[in-house]
Amino acid sequence: MTAERVNPPDLSPPAGFSHAVVASGSRVVFLAGQTALDTDGKVTGDTLPEQFARALTNLLTALRAAGGTPADLARVTVYATDVAAYRAHARELGRTWRELAGRDYPAMAVVEVVRLWDERAMVELDGFAVLP
């Protein structure tokens, strides 16, 4: 994929995301929502940062199985049950993102939800990628 990250000077500077991503390639991979489930289907981690790391790892595992890399991500949506807690941990979550996915940020949004499918889950990530 070729990805052009577009961050217009008329918008506030992005931190940990891109305002727009122009992606060209031949395959689009839609990634299902991933929470902090382990291979037995149980939510792991007692804190938001622990669950975020596992959910992101799960998302990237699905992406790699489809033939993609983190740089191929065009869009990611984060669903959090507590946006205030998400903001409070933003630096740590940003470090986790960079360690696992690098600095080629996709277009992103964080949305607060009442609850997720599994009641223990605090965060879920989904998205799509464009592969060459």
Salt bridges, closest charged atoms under 4 A:
ASP46 OD1 - ARG120 NH1 3.94
GLU92 OE1 - HIS89 ND1 3.84
GLU119 OE2 - ARG115 NH2 3.59
